Amino acid sequence: MRTYDERAVLARLEPLDRRAKTAFAAACAQRLFPLFERYARVVNHPAQSQRLALILAGAWGLASGQADDMQQMEAEASTMVPDEDDDGWVLESGYAQNAAAAVAYTISTWRKDDAQHAVWAALQMYEVADYAFWRTKPNADVNDRGPDSAVLGSEFVQTALSAIDRDLDAAASSPLSWLELRQRTTSEGLTWAAILP
């Protein structure tokens, strides 16, 4: 059974160049993007989803060497993270929090050339899986939530951890183009989103 080890992810990312770190973070964000689309449908904000898609595409461009000033877009992605205290909170808001945050972390990975920001993008995947697991346990005591074997062994978490490992491998291979990684994570993200409650 796979476990989430943030230090191990960081150790694998630190030797990579800026492009590869950014591509890894973008892969995590791409996997989560369909969940933001779900949220946008539920709250009837399709323009927000379209805008986040453009920001994510810009992040992939950064990983491919297209120089651009994305600082404003990083801030914009951060503002798309739903606030738990807002009146408009819906169950899908939890997914949208992590999806938008992953996009913002992708851009900050590029801007700061810091592997820790890419690790935080990966953490969003783990947190989505954890959130999905607890959504299947609506009567569970919120104080009992924490890492345990039931959560870790869930299909949601194991799928997320496997994806993180595969994306780390892909980033380490540093291909000339990230198109294959982007296509794979788009497809797998849609499949994963379909099984999440």
C-alpha positions in Angstrom: 0.0 0.0 0.0 1.4 3.4 -1.0 1.7 6.2 1.6 1.9 9.9 1.2 5.4 11.0 2.1 5.9 14.7 1.5 9.6 14.6 2.2 10.1 11.8 -0.4 8.2 13.8 -3.0 10.3 16.9 -2.2 13.5 14.8 -2.5 12.5 13.6 -5.9 11.6 17.1 -7.1 14.5 19.1 -5.8 17.1 17.9 -8.3 14.8 18.6 -11.3 15.0 21.8 -13.3 12.4 24.5 -13.2 10.5 23.2 -16.3 10.2 19.7 -14.8 9.1 20.9 -11.4 6.5 23.1 -13.1 5.3 20.3 -15.3 4.9 18.0 -12.4 2.8 20.6 -10.5 0.8 21.3 -13.7 0.1 17.5 -14.0 -1.4 17.5 -10.5 -3.5 20.6 -11.3 -4.6 19.1 -14.6 -5.8 15.9 -12.8 -7.9 18.1 -10.4 -9.3 20.5 -13.0 -12.4 18.4 -13.9 -13.4 18.7 -10.2 -13.3 22.5 -10.6 -15.5 22.2 -13.7 -18.0 20.1 -11.6 -18.1 22.8 -9.0 -18.5 25.6 -11.6 -21.5 23.7 -13.0 -23.1 23.3 -9.6 -22.7 27.0 -8.7 -23.5 28.1 -12.2 -20.2 29.9 -12.8 -19.0 28.5 -16.2 -16.9 31.6 -16.9 -14.8 30.9 -13.8 -14.0 27.4 -15.0 -13.1 28.7 -18.4 -10.8 31.3 -16.9 -9.0 28.8 -14.7 -8.6 26.5 -17.7 -6.7 29.4 -19.5 -4.5 30.0 -16.4 -3.7 26.3 -16.3 -2.9 26.3 -20.0 -0.5 29.2 -19.3 1.1 27.2 -16.6 1.8 24.4 -19.1 3.2 27.0 -21.4 5.7 28.0 -18.7 6.8 24.4 -18.3 7.3 24.3 -22.1 9.6 27.4 -22.0 7.1 30.0 -23.0 8.2 33.0 -20.9 5.3 34.9 -19.6 4.5 37.0 -16.5 2.0 34.9 -14.7 2.1 36.6 -11.3 -1.3 38.2 -11.8 -2.7 34.9 -13.0 -1.3 33.2 -9.8 -3.2 35.7 -7.7 -6.3 35.2 -9.9 -6.2 31.4 -9.4 -5.9 32.0 -5.7 -9.0 34.1 -5.6 -11.0 31.2 -7.2 -10.4 29.0 -4.1 -13.8 28.9 -2.4 -14.0 30.1 1.2 -15.5 27.7 3.7 -17.2 30.6 5.4 -19.1 31.8 2.3 -22.8 31.3 2.2 -22.6 29.7 -1.2 -20.6 26.6 0.1 -21.6 23.4 -1.6 -20.0 19.9 -1.3 -18.2 20.5 -4.5 -16.5 23.6 -3.0 -14.1 21.3 -1.2 -12.9 19.9 -4.5 -12.7 23.4 -6.1 -10.5 24.6 -3.2 -7.8 22.0 -4.0 -8.1 22.3 -7.8 -7.7 26.1 -7.8 -4.9 26.0 -5.2 -3.1 23.4 -7.4 -3.1 25.8 -10.3 -1.8 28.7 -8.2 0.9 26.4 -6.7 1.9 25.5 -10.3 2.6 29.1 -11.2 4.4 29.8 -7.9 6.6 26.7 -8.6 7.7 28.4 -11.8 8.0 31.9 -10.4 10.1 30.8 -7.4 11.7 27.8 -8.9 10.9 26.1 -5.6 10.2 22.4 -5.4 8.2 22.9 -2.2 5.5 24.7 -4.2 5.2 21.6 -6.5 4.9 19.4 -3.4 2.0 21.6 -2.3 0.4 21.0 -5.7 0.7 17.3 -5.1 -0.7 17.7 -1.6 -3.9 19.0 -3.2 -4.4 15.6 -4.9 -4.0 13.8 -1.6 -6.4 16.2 0.1 -9.0 15.7 -2.6 -8.8 11.9 -2.1 -9.1 12.3 1.6 -12.1 14.6 1.2 -13.7 12.1 -1.2 -13.2 9.3 1.3 -14.9 11.2 4.1 -17.8 12.2 1.8 -18.6 8.5 1.6 -18.8 8.5 5.4 -21.3 11.3 6.1 -22.0 10.1 9.7 -18.4 10.0 10.7 -17.3 12.3 13.6 -15.3 15.2 12.1 -12.9 14.9 15.1 -12.0 11.3 14.1 -10.8 12.4 10.7 -7.1 11.9 10.3 -4.7 9.6 8.5 -5.6 6.0 9.2 -5.5 2.7 7.3 -9.1 3.0 6.1 -8.4 6.4 4.5 -5.0 5.4 3.2 -6.2 2.1 1.8 -9.2 3.7 0.0 -9.3 3.5 -3.8 -9.4 7.3 -3.9 -6.2 7.8 -2.0 -4.3 4.9 -3.6 -5.3 6.2 -7.1 -4.0 9.7 -6.1 -0.7 8.4 -4.8 -0.1 6.2 -7.8 -0.8 9.2 -10.1 1.7 11.3 -8.1 4.4 8.6 -8.5 3.8 8.3 -12.3 3.9 12.1 -12.7 7.1 12.3 -10.8 8.6 9.7 -13.1 7.4 11.6 -16.1 8.8 14.9 -14.8 12.2 13.3 -14.1 12.4 12.1 -17.7 12.4 15.8 -18.8 11.0 15.2 -22.4 11.3 18.0 -25.0 7.5 18.4 -24.8 5.1 17.9 -22.0 2.2 17.3 -24.4 2.0 13.5 -23.6 2.0 14.2 -19.9 -0.7 16.9 -20.3 -2.9 14.6 -22.4 -2.5 11.7 -20.0 -3.3 13.7 -16.9 -6.3 15.3 -18.7 -7.7 11.9 -19.5 -6.9 10.3 -16.2 -8.3 13.3 -14.4 -11.6 13.0 -16.1 -11.8 9.3 -15.2 -10.8 9.9 -11.6 -13.3 12.7 -11.2 -16.1 10.4 -12.4 -15.5 8.0 -9.5 -15.3 10.7 -6.8 -18.6 11.2 -4.9 
